[in-house]
Structure formats: C-alpha cells, structure tokens
Amino acid sequence: MADSLLFNPTTYDPAQFDPETRRLLRATVEFFESRGKRALINSYIDRAWYGDFLDFAAKEGLFATFLTPAADGEGAPDKRWDTARNAALSEILGFYGLGYWYTWQVTVLGLGPVWQSTNAIARSHTAQLLADGHVMAFGLSERGHGADIYATDMILTPDGAGGFRADGMKYYIGNGNVAGLVSVFGRRGDVEGPDGYVFFAADSRHPAYHLVKNVVNGQMFVSEFRLEDYPVRERDVLHTGRAAFDAALNTVNVGKFNLCTAAIGICEHAMYEAVTHAHRRVLYGKPVTAFPHVRRELTDAYVRLVAMKLFSDRAVDYLRSAGPEDRRYLLFNPMTKMKVTTEGEKVIDLLWDVIAAKGFEADTYFDKAAKDIRGLPKLEGTVHVNLALILKFMPNYLFHPAGFEPVPPRHDAADDEFLFRQGPARGLGSIRFHDWRIAYDAHAELRNVARFREQADGLCALLRAHGPDEGQQGDLDFLLALGQLFALVVYGQLILEQADLTGLDSGLLDEMFAILVQDFSAYATELGGKAATTEEQAAWALAHIRRPVWDAARTAAVWQDVVALCDAYEMRP
C-alpha cells in the first residue's frame, strides 16, 4: 500500500488525467530519469543553469499547455489552467529538485497579472511567448521593503502619449535573467495613494532592462534588476489603481498553492533514499530499522507525509470549485502554504535524525532536500504572515457554519477560470464554511479522531469563555500560538474528507490523528507558557493535553508500509 500513496517514478501512471496530460507528466519524469542522478547532483553542486530542462519544456510545450487558459489557447484542445494537473507537475518537479520547480513557480506568478488583465494585446502576446517556450517572472518585491507593495519605489512617469517611463529596482525576482515577460508592480509618480498603482509587462531582453546579479547562491537565478527610463507603452499596462493591488494579492493566492506540492515531492524522494539506507545498514548485528526509536521516527515521517498529500489533494478540489459564492479556498490555500510546508520540514528532520551523517553526503539527494525544504515556508509570505491570515477565518469557521453542497473530487479537464477573476482582495472575515464537525463525526469510531475532536471542541470552549482580550488581540506572538491550534482543526478536516474519498486504511488514519493529538498538546503547552496568557487560559491549556490512544498492532501495520519503501525506488544513475 505504501508505494501507491507516494509518487514513484517507476510505477507512475496518472490515470485520472486526459491522455495529453498523462503523456506530458510521464515525459517529464522520463526526462529526469534519463538524465540520471549523477547529472542531477552535479548540476546542483555546480550551480548550473537548468537550460536543458527549459529546452525540454519548450520542445514539449509543457508550460504552454499547462499554463495557458483555454480562452487564450486559440482552440488548442489541451491548453487550460487546471489546478489538479498543475499540482501533479509541481510535485514531480519538487521530487527532482527545487530549482526545476522554482522556474515553473515564478512563471506561474508572472502569468497571474496577465491572465487577470483585460488587455487583449498583452494576453495574446503572452500566450505566444509561452508557445515559443519562454518562462515568465513576477516583479513585485524590492530590496528595501520586500513584498510590502504599499511602499514600492518603482516609479512610472507619464510620457504624454498614453504610456510611461519606468525607473526603479526589483529584488528577489526568479527567472529575471531570461523571462520573456516580467509582470512588474509600480506606482505613478504623479498620483498619490492606491489610485497610482500600475502593473505592467516588461521584457528582460530590452536594453533599458538591466540585470544586476543573482542574489542567491544556487542553481536558480533569483535576480536583482533595474529599469532605467524603460518605455511602458499603453499596450504593456496590465492593471491600474486598486485593480493592480488586487492582482498582486490574487496572483499570490494562485501561486502559493504550488509550495505544498513542492514540499511533498522533496519529502517523497528523500523518504525513499532514507528508508532504503536505514534498512540496508547494519549496526551491532542488526538493521538500523530494528531499533524502536528509528521505527518511530520513520513511521512518524511517513504518516506526516501522507497527511500532507491528503490535505493538499483535497484543497485542490476547493480551489477548482471556487466561485464568488464559495471562497473557502482562501483559507485552505494559506493552510497549504503554512502548514504543509512546515510539516515538510518536520519530515526531513525526522529522516535526518535516522540517517545522520549520510544526510550530509554530496552524492545523495537528501543533502539537497535538507537545504531546499527550508525555503518553502519562507516563500510567498512567511509562515507568520500566512498564519495571521488564517486567523481571520477562525470565528466563522468554528462557530457560524453555512450550508454547502459537498465538493466533489476534481480531476476533470476543465479550465479554472475563476482564479483569474477573484475580485477584490478583501472581505475575508465574512467568508462562510460548511460545518467542520461533519468530517469528524463521520470517523468518530476511530479513537484518536475522537480524542482530537475533544481537543477541537475544547478550543471552541476556550474562545467562548476566555477568548483573546483587547490586549491579546494586538499581541501577534500570542495570536500565532492560538492560530496553530486552529490550523490543526482545519488540517484534520480536509485529511478526513480526502480519506473518505480515497478509501484510506483506517489504521493509517488513526495513526495520523495520534500525531495530531500530540501536536495539539504541544501547541497548547506553548500557548499556556506565553507571557500574555491569562491564568484561565493557561489552566485550559493544561487541561487539554491529551495522550494518544496507542495500538501496537496498528503501528506495526503502518510500519510494514514504511519498510516496503526500501528499494521501491532509486533514481537511475
């Protein structure tokens, strides 16, 4: 069973997709496998630009097929923006290396402002660039103030002919060395406030576009660039005023989802390597995996990884089914960014504790995974930013459920066009959700699900009786600890929904919730120890520490899934 739950290149057949999608996904796997592990590792160590991968993507029309909305595809039957297949590709690219995923990710971000624009000329031009094999870039952040778009120093001066001249610098811009189109955020120098915002399209090949340097020490090119008297024609303007601000935030809403699937892919590859090494290695006359602490760590890593996949797969359905009257995705999306990527760090840490010094060796995938997994929680907004965003949804989610029809699994070959007409990026506190208790009630017979449900109900009781006072509501350190408890409830809900849809083994699911019970207890302890926590809140925290219900036979069965990963996959040399 274990092999079927994790991506395995040797058996991969994404039968849920249409023929062309299956062909492109399998061709991508074959590109990396034919290239081999030695080339993968050497290019990483040498910080070699991944031109061969981009050549492959251009030849196959990979990005053009996956990232051109149907409306801009000129009738091409396989071109669409389909979050399910985009997630599958993102996982594959993460599996082989963060750099390959990153060039895809920043292309996604660069396209966001274009596909949200009504500028038909810019849309047609961008679709042709994709068809020609170009990648894109997203010119939002700046060195002085990161992604604080209120303070942008990219200044546009009207040229008197309907366009502008742009001057300023952008920093930390992936693909900025080769992007056929860079979506750049700036502001007019002659208009104050939000009305002055402008999103425009630039070309990295233009003589007024100056590439300064690569700001990271890695295989990907994360650029600093400078525009000096850059001509912005009317046809290059994508958005103005408040619409430009909304386009920035809504683009990140779309793009941040890919971080969870990158984390999953990285962890899957590292998991195969770690389990195979540990099970083959003999110490004191027996395999390393015979030691109880090693079994526990590998089992925990595996269970957390499967949970990451379950949550992320279910979140895809909510993104694809979103609309003006159903914006639940705006909670589940930052959850994938905040929760799944930090769980990925935990998975790698658990595996590293087992394989120890092996995790530093240059000829392993693992030492790259151990470095790269740290980046994902810090991209497209930090964990803290996304956790603060998640808190906005807590009152309605926990206490004011609304009626919704169940969201079905979404692998249909449809265009997710709503993602590019999300509308104003506000009103998050008014978004309603279906009753989270439904998913928990459906699995009440599982003892750890029931125990975690007790903790979740306790969180509701805390908020009713001893919710944050005025001072605590202004104390982000306190609120973030509270937010971690809330996030676990949301995490558990989508895991349970996806477990139902996939027929997940009940023992594995119960083992998963044993870990969630432990995690809730740890975060409750953290909340109880905060300086801002009241005596009543601290007493609640102590009273809601729970011990999971352990079952030796259940854990042993899950361990068999883990040990089956030994020799299940090894990348071609």
Disulfide bonds with the S-S distance in Angstrom:
none
